[in-house]
Amino acid sequence: MRLTTVRLTRDRTAAARMDKRHLTLLAHTDVGTLIASGPDWVRHAAADTAERLPLKDATPAERLYSPARVIRVERNYPTRTKELGVHRPSAPSARVTRPGAITGARTSIPLPASEAGTSWGFELGVVISRGAHHIPASSSLRHIAGYVVIGHLDATGDATRQPNRAPVTSTGPFDAVLLLGPTLVTPDQLPPGGRGLTVTATLDGRLVQKANTSELYFDVATLVAHASTLAPLRPGDLIATGTPGGTHGHRLAPGQHLAAGIKGLGDINVSVTAEAAQQPLPSNRS
């Protein structure tokens, strides 16, 4: 299945299943609440309902859902370790974070014109479907709800410098901006573990990232198992599997455009604007 979240009215959003020519609206406010609804969430997602919406009339919601936690994996592609000048890791390097702001697949990002430390990248995201703690890699794929293209943009360029944000908690530093793709695709629609998917990203139309998920040092099964040792996994938790090389040293500036995608999962398009021209991004914190 391909699942998304659409805006129906000013005050109403809904999770929806993407069928050939229409969306089937589901009885949940977004994809995250659908996954968190219980062990029968897949059956609920596959159900026929009376509410349908032609694809051409659909308005995407501001974001697919709001993950409470992101497990960010670092240095998981050969191209990434090469550009950073580090050795291949002997084990996954990951940290548990809370997104500071979450936005959708079509968005504008305000950025200070003088900012020199922006880090960014795009990658395969893995959404957890049910609780897991200290699980083996041999069974970890059973805990995956689906896959989504994601990106991150950290305008601080330094995890220790957190202006205008809440103090770092025990779960780790806040990500500045989490970019979520338009759809979540369930595992039955993709190769096992999301292998063989091509990740691409362009900056102002120039290709800066291109990699295949088969190149990951640590595959998805290994990453889910490892993440379950860092903290008990919960439905909706998001694992960022690692960004390929290509973005290191590319400073972002107002007026630039980022585009990224993973074949079969969808695309993200980002316009970088001057900070004063934009309202603050929606916070994930209540």
C-alpha positions as a Python dict, from the first residue, in 0.01 Angstrom:
ca = {
    (1, 'M'): (0, 0, 0),
    (2, 'R'): (88, 363, -51),
    (3, 'L'): (-35, 584, 230),
    (4, 'T'): (-47, 960, 261),
    (5, 'T'): (-211, 1238, 463),
    (6, 'V'): (-441, 1491, 299),
    (7, 'R'): (-602, 1815, 410),
    (8, 'L'): (-978, 1810, 372),
    (9, 'T'): (-1075, 2136, 541),
    (10, 'R'): (-900, 2401, 745),
    (11, 'D'): (-956, 2193, 1058),
    (12, 'R'): (-950, 1839, 924),
    (13, 'T'): (-683, 1609, 786),
    (14, 'A'): (-708, 1238, 713),
    (15, 'A'): (-486, 943, 641),
    (16, 'A'): (-557, 802, 298),
    (17, 'R'): (-472, 502, 86),
    (18, 'M'): (-358, 585, -265),
    (19, 'D'): (-547, 372, -514),
    (20, 'K'): (-519, 391, -893),
    (21, 'R'): (-736, 696, -958),
    (22, 'H'): (-855, 803, -617),
    (23, 'L'): (-773, 824, -249),
    (24, 'T'): (-962, 613, 2),
    (25, 'L'): (-998, 822, 317),
    (26, 'L'): (-933, 640, 645),
    (27, 'A'): (-1065, 701, 995),
    (28, 'H'): (-743, 853, 1129),
    (29, 'T'): (-610, 1206, 1123),
    (30, 'D'): (-273, 1114, 969),
    (31, 'V'): (-48, 821, 883),
    (32, 'G'): (111, 829, 1229),
    (33, 'T'): (-217, 790, 1419),
    (34, 'L'): (-310, 509, 1180),
    (35, 'I'): (9, 316, 1259),
    (36, 'A'): (-32, 382, 1632),
    (37, 'S'): (-393, 258, 1632),
    (38, 'G'): (-294, -98, 1720),
    (39, 'P'): (-186, -432, 1574),
    (40, 'D'): (-472, -426, 1321),
    (41, 'W'): (-359, -102, 1159),
    (42, 'V'): (-275, -274, 828),
    (43, 'R'): (-626, -418, 807),
    (44, 'H'): (-772, -74, 879),
    (45, 'A'): (-551, 78, 609),
    (46, 'A'): (-667, -179, 353),
    (47, 'A'): (-1038, -144, 432),
    (48, 'D'): (-1288, -6, 184),
    (49, 'T'): (-1464, 305, 310),
    (50, 'A'): (-1741, 523, 177),
    (51, 'E'): (-1516, 828, 160),
    (52, 'R'): (-1321, 865, -161),
    (53, 'L'): (-1144, 1157, -320),
    (54, 'P'): (-1019, 1184, -680),
    (55, 'L'): (-641, 1209, -689),
    (56, 'K'): (-662, 1529, -891),
    (57, 'D'): (-866, 1697, -617),
    (58, 'A'): (-640, 1596, -326),
    (59, 'T'): (-451, 1857, -125),
    (60, 'P'): (-151, 1714, 62),
    (61, 'A'): (-138, 1793, 432),
    (62, 'E'): (150, 1999, 564),
    (63, 'R'): (325, 1680, 676),
    (64, 'L'): (276, 1306, 652),
    (65, 'Y'): (283, 1266, 1032),
    (66, 'S'): (481, 1383, 1334),
    (67, 'P'): (731, 1127, 1463),
    (68, 'A'): (815, 1185, 1828),
    (69, 'R'): (1163, 1041, 1785),
    (70, 'V'): (1414, 998, 1505),
    (71, 'I'): (1704, 754, 1527),
    (72, 'R'): (1968, 914, 1307),
    (73, 'V'): (2232, 684, 1163),
    (74, 'E'): (2560, 847, 1064),
    (75, 'R'): (2834, 750, 815),
    (76, 'N'): (2652, 459, 654),
    (77, 'Y'): (2763, 503, 290),
    (78, 'P'): (3114, 467, 142),
    (79, 'T'): (3075, 805, -28),
    (80, 'R'): (2998, 967, 307),
    (81, 'T'): (3298, 827, 493),
    (82, 'K'): (3521, 922, 199),
    (83, 'E'): (3412, 1287, 191),
    (84, 'L'): (3443, 1314, 570),
    (85, 'G'): (3785, 1149, 565),
    (86, 'V'): (3695, 881, 819),
    (87, 'H'): (3724, 502, 823),
    (88, 'R'): (3442, 260, 764),
    (89, 'P'): (3260, 214, 1097),
    (90, 'S'): (3283, -126, 1262),
    (91, 'A'): (2929, -91, 1403),
    (92, 'P'): (2633, 138, 1336),
    (93, 'S'): (2672, 489, 1476),
    (94, 'A'): (2330, 626, 1571),
    (95, 'R'): (2169, 872, 1809),
    (96, 'V'): (1812, 920, 1925),
    (97, 'T'): (1680, 1271, 1859),
    (98, 'R'): (1360, 1470, 1885),
    (99, 'P'): (1275, 1668, 1572),
    (100, 'G'): (1270, 2040, 1639),
    (101, 'A'): (1047, 2107, 1336),
    (102, 'I'): (881, 1883, 1081),
    (103, 'T'): (768, 1983, 736),
    (104, 'G'): (637, 1816, 425),
    (105, 'A'): (746, 1736, 74),
    (106, 'R'): (672, 2080, -76),
    (107, 'T'): (804, 2352, 149),
    (108, 'S'): (1009, 2666, 198),
    (109, 'I'): (1287, 2675, 455),
    (110, 'P'): (1389, 3009, 610),
    (111, 'L'): (1765, 3040, 643),
    (112, 'P'): (1978, 3329, 772),
    (113, 'A'): (2176, 3473, 483),
    (114, 'S'): (2490, 3481, 698),
    (115, 'E'): (2464, 3118, 810),
    (116, 'A'): (2781, 2929, 720),
    (117, 'G'): (2733, 2600, 902),
    (118, 'T'): (2433, 2432, 742),
    (119, 'S'): (2446, 2055, 710),
    (120, 'W'): (2186, 1874, 503),
    (121, 'G'): (2112, 1555, 317),
    (122, 'F'): (1845, 1310, 201),
    (123, 'E'): (1804, 943, 277),
    (124, 'L'): (1581, 640, 322),
    (125, 'G'): (1354, 656, 624),
    (126, 'V'): (1216, 348, 803),
    (127, 'V'): (896, 383, 1007),
    (128, 'I'): (842, 141, 1297),
    (129, 'S'): (506, -34, 1326),
    (130, 'R'): (515, -191, 1672),
    (131, 'G'): (714, -197, 1992),
    (132, 'A'): (1053, -362, 1995),
    (133, 'H'): (1340, -389, 2243),
    (134, 'H'): (1664, -580, 2191),
    (135, 'I'): (1537, -770, 1888),
    (136, 'P'): (1764, -970, 1654),
    (137, 'A'): (1826, -864, 1295),
    (138, 'S'): (1675, -1193, 1179),
    (139, 'S'): (1327, -1078, 1285),
    (140, 'S'): (1359, -700, 1285),
    (141, 'L'): (1197, -644, 943),
    (142, 'R'): (866, -760, 1094),
    (143, 'H'): (858, -438, 1295),
    (144, 'I'): (856, -205, 992),
    (145, 'A'): (541, -19, 890),
    (146, 'G'): (694, 119, 574),
    (147, 'Y'): (949, 336, 403),
    (148, 'V'): (960, 707, 321),
    (149, 'V'): (1205, 950, 164),
    (150, 'I'): (1333, 1196, 424),
    (151, 'G'): (1578, 1481, 456),
    (152, 'H'): (1737, 1688, 729),
    (153, 'L'): (1859, 2044, 742),
    (154, 'D'): (2050, 2167, 1045),
    (155, 'A'): (2116, 2538, 1016),
    (156, 'T'): (2334, 2539, 1327),
    (157, 'G'): (2596, 2315, 1170),
    (158, 'D'): (2690, 2230, 1528),
    (159, 'A'): (2490, 2000, 1757),
    (160, 'T'): (2617, 2185, 2060),
    (161, 'R'): (2488, 2523, 1944),
    (162, 'Q'): (2109, 2537, 1981),
    (163, 'P'): (1987, 2899, 1957),
    (164, 'N'): (1621, 2966, 2036),
    (165, 'R'): (1550, 2600, 2112),
    (166, 'A'): (1476, 2404, 2425),
    (167, 'P'): (1769, 2248, 2614),
    (168, 'V'): (1898, 1914, 2490),
    (169, 'T'): (1725, 1625, 2667),
    (170, 'S'): (1855, 1283, 2758),
    (171, 'T'): (1733, 1149, 2425),
    (172, 'G'): (1984, 1362, 2238),
    (173, 'P'): (1991, 1695, 2049),
    (174, 'F'): (1705, 1828, 1846),
    (175, 'D'): (1721, 1807, 1468),
    (176, 'A'): (1665, 2153, 1325),
    (177, 'V'): (1430, 2052, 1042),
    (178, 'L'): (1304, 1708, 941),
    (179, 'L'): (1174, 1686, 584),
    (180, 'L'): (919, 1409, 530),
    (181, 'G'): (828, 1275, 189),
    (182, 'P'): (471, 1260, 63),
    (183, 'T'): (398, 890, 101),
    (184, 'L'): (470, 589, 318),
    (185, 'V'): (506, 266, 120),
    (186, 'T'): (448, -62, 301),
    (187, 'P'): (716, -334, 287),
    (188, 'D'): (515, -565, 59),
    (189, 'Q'): (554, -310, -223),
    (190, 'L'): (935, -298, -208),
    (191, 'P'): (1233, -536, -204),
    (192, 'P'): (1308, -685, 141),
    (193, 'G'): (1471, -428, 365),
    (194, 'G'): (1428, -155, 104),
    (195, 'R'): (1734, -276, -84),
    (196, 'G'): (1810, -161, -437),
    (197, 'L'): (1646, 183, -411),
    (198, 'T'): (1819, 482, -570),
    (199, 'V'): (1852, 803, -368),
    (200, 'T'): (1915, 1125, -561),
    (201, 'A'): (1933, 1492, -466),
    (202, 'T'): (1998, 1805, -667),
    (203, 'L'): (2094, 2158, -566),
    (204, 'D'): (1973, 2418, -815),
    (205, 'G'): (1933, 2142, -1071),
    (206, 'R'): (2284, 2002, -1026),
    (207, 'L'): (2313, 1642, -905),
    (208, 'V'): (2497, 1632, -573),
    (209, 'Q'): (2382, 1301, -425),
    (210, 'K'): (2327, 966, -592),
    (211, 'A'): (2348, 632, -416),
    (212, 'N'): (2173, 298, -392),
    (213, 'T'): (2049, 155, -64),
    (214, 'S'): (2231, -168, -149),
    (215, 'E'): (2552, 29, -74),
    (216, 'L'): (2464, 81, 293),
    (217, 'Y'): (2737, -46, 525),
    (218, 'F'): (2463, -164, 764),
    (219, 'D'): (2138, -277, 607),
    (220, 'V'): (1790, -195, 734),
    (221, 'A'): (1750, -517, 931),
    (222, 'T'): (2076, -447, 1117),
    (223, 'L'): (1979, -84, 1180),
    (224, 'V'): (1636, -169, 1325),
    (225, 'A'): (1792, -428, 1554),
    (226, 'H'): (2059, -181, 1663),
    (227, 'A'): (1806, 97, 1720),
    (228, 'S'): (1609, -134, 1948),
    (229, 'T'): (1912, -152, 2180),
    (230, 'L'): (1933, 228, 2213),
    (231, 'A'): (1576, 268, 2339),
    (232, 'P'): (1256, 63, 2327),
    (233, 'L'): (1111, 131, 1982),
    (234, 'R'): (753, 257, 1957),
    (235, 'P'): (503, 273, 1669),
    (236, 'G'): (582, 574, 1453),
    (237, 'D'): (950, 598, 1547),
    (238, 'L'): (1155, 692, 1242),
    (239, 'I'): (1499, 553, 1156),
    (240, 'A'): (1705, 773, 923),
    (241, 'T'): (1937, 519, 760),
    (242, 'G'): (2215, 763, 672),
    (243, 'T'): (2275, 1021, 402),
    (244, 'P'): (2507, 947, 109),
    (245, 'G'): (2804, 1166, 34),
    (246, 'G'): (2784, 1473, -185),
    (247, 'T'): (2646, 1750, 35),
    (248, 'H'): (2944, 1814, 262),
    (249, 'G'): (3077, 2162, 199),
    (250, 'H'): (2776, 2276, -3),
    (251, 'R'): (2661, 2587, 178),
    (252, 'L'): (2294, 2672, 137),
    (253, 'A'): (2175, 3027, 73),
    (254, 'P'): (1840, 3199, 18),
    (255, 'G'): (1719, 3158, -337),
    (256, 'Q'): (1844, 2803, -381),
    (257, 'H'): (1630, 2499, -453),
    (258, 'L'): (1671, 2144, -328),
    (259, 'A'): (1503, 1845, -488),
    (260, 'A'): (1538, 1483, -379),
    (261, 'G'): (1368, 1153, -430),
    (262, 'I'): (1376, 778, -396),
    (263, 'K'): (1222, 588, -683),
    (264, 'G'): (894, 438, -570),
    (265, 'L'): (868, 651, -256),
    (266, 'G'): (820, 1005, -386),
    (267, 'D'): (998, 1337, -403),
    (268, 'I'): (1082, 1633, -179),
    (269, 'N'): (1117, 1988, -311),
    (270, 'V'): (1254, 2266, -93),
    (271, 'S'): (1295, 2636, -164),
    (272, 'V'): (1550, 2810, 58),
    (273, 'T'): (1432, 3158, 152),
    (274, 'A'): (1560, 3447, 357),
    (275, 'E'): (1470, 3405, 723),
    (276, 'A'): (1267, 3726, 752),
    (277, 'A'): (1046, 3626, 461),
    (278, 'Q'): (904, 3317, 630),
    (279, 'Q'): (700, 3236, 937),
    (280, 'P'): (859, 2988, 1181),
    (281, 'L'): (829, 2624, 1080),
    (282, 'P'): (574, 2418, 1276),
    (283, 'S'): (727, 2279, 1593),
    (284, 'N'): (691, 1916, 1692),
    (285, 'R'): (673, 2016, 2056),
    (286, 'S'): (344, 2101, 2220),
}
